[in-house]
Amino acid sequence: MSTCLLLFFTTIDAHAEETDVFQKRMELYKKVETVTQIPWYYLAAIDQYERSIREVRRDLPKANGTIAIYLRPQEWAGLTNPNPSDKNPTSIQFFNGLGADGNGDGKASLKNDEDVIFAFANYLLSYGVDPDNLKIGLWNYYHRDKTVGIIVGKAKIYQHFGRIDLDGHAFPLPIRSNHSYRSTWGDARGWGGRRIHEGTDIFADYGVPVRATNYGIVEMKGWNRFGGWRIGIRDINNTYHYFAHLSGFAKDVRVGQVVEPGQIIGGVGSSGYGPPGTSGKFPPHLHYGMYKDTGLTEWSFDPYGHLAAWERQERIELRKARGR
């Protein structure tokens, strides 16, 4: 078999496996929703939040099952349970543990996906199934307002699209536009005090459309004396995408709005470095930043590699479309 054919079949197998994983997750979400009446999109949002933080945290084990929700053994069995590996639902309940039997085999196992997601849903069920009470349950579990906000935002994204396979991307400017950029993350900045440049500057003509790069939800929109007119969008992987120095916003963009890759959210400008309305202190460009939330803090990382990959992929897709 040639290398090309091997690569072709490997790609198909990987795509099929990924599709199968999404299907398995959705089946579990819907199954637990039927039993608990907790909307599947909240369960999906919690699972994806946990999956994302486990990928970037060293103090949490990597997810190796279909469901990524992590419950510590002592939480599962009960803090006062002398047997931290307890799988007996009755004794776990006696010691106020979260562990539960989700698949009906008479055991509550931390290694069973159905047991884990049912246990977390059962915990939330003690607060109620309406949005306000679900928020209370989430806060009492995570004790962090930002985490609750991120999960609720993810739930809104999943509910809006009705599916969970939302990993598409788009370059922030139209591919055919005249633009240029290089890796500028970490460069020194002097305006407003000593600080580093937390993003990549993409230079383009004034007014060139700026597009959402991921499926996400608008968390922030407004003016900042450094960034001018700017928008912040949170995607399903806990990454915050920051678009700054805009000339203005698309007329229908609002905080809390769900967006998709390629959707126009504003235009390239030169706003910022002063009070509201200040513009023209530098050439028009888009400042694009990416920030990862870990469940404990949020930190900036270099977006250049992602931008280059998204642009390259979009150009490949355009060439394929022309060849049809």
Buried (B, 14 or more C-beta within 10 A) or exposed (E): EEEEEEEEEEEEEEEEEEEEEBEBBBEBBEBBBEEBEBBBBBBBBBBBBBBBBBBBBEEBEEBEEBBBBBBEBBBBBBEEBEEBEBBBBEBBBEBEBBBBBBBEEEBBBBEBBBBBBBBBBBBBBEBBBEEEBBBBBBBEBBEBEEBBBBBBBBBBBBBBBEEBBBEEBBBBBBEEEEBEBEBBBEEEEEEEEEEEBBBBBBBBBBEBBBBBBBBBBBBEBEBBEBBBBBBBBBBBBBBBBBBBBBBEBBEEBEEEBBBBBBBBBBBBBBBBBBEEEBBEEBEBBBBBBBBBBBBEEEEBBBBBEBBBEBBEBBEEEEEEEEEE
